Amino acid sequence: MKSGKVVVGVLAGVAIGALLGILFAPDKGSETRKRISKKSNDTVEELKSKFDELVDNLTEKFETVKEEAGIIYENGKARAEEVKNEVKTAMN
């Protein structure tokens, strides 16, 4: 969650800075539109990159947790079998 808020904050700052820079620039309208288009494309590409990075991180964490859960399950299963055998032995 924390890194998501940082990404959103950075992107908001970039967007606001770009908008203010464009609004106060002494360029012709066509030049300003080209700059807006380029900044928009750059921002979209940056968002895609950050999103892909976030998905990769989440996938990696999910796989780690999944592996750890499998290990815990197998250990619990083995321990349950041991207890079952101990109970059988004790009852004989």
Secondary structure as GFF3:
##gff-version 3
##sequence-region A 1 92
A	DSSP	alpha_helix	2	23	.	.	.	ID=ss1
A	DSSP	alpha_helix	29	91	.	.	.	ID=ss2
###
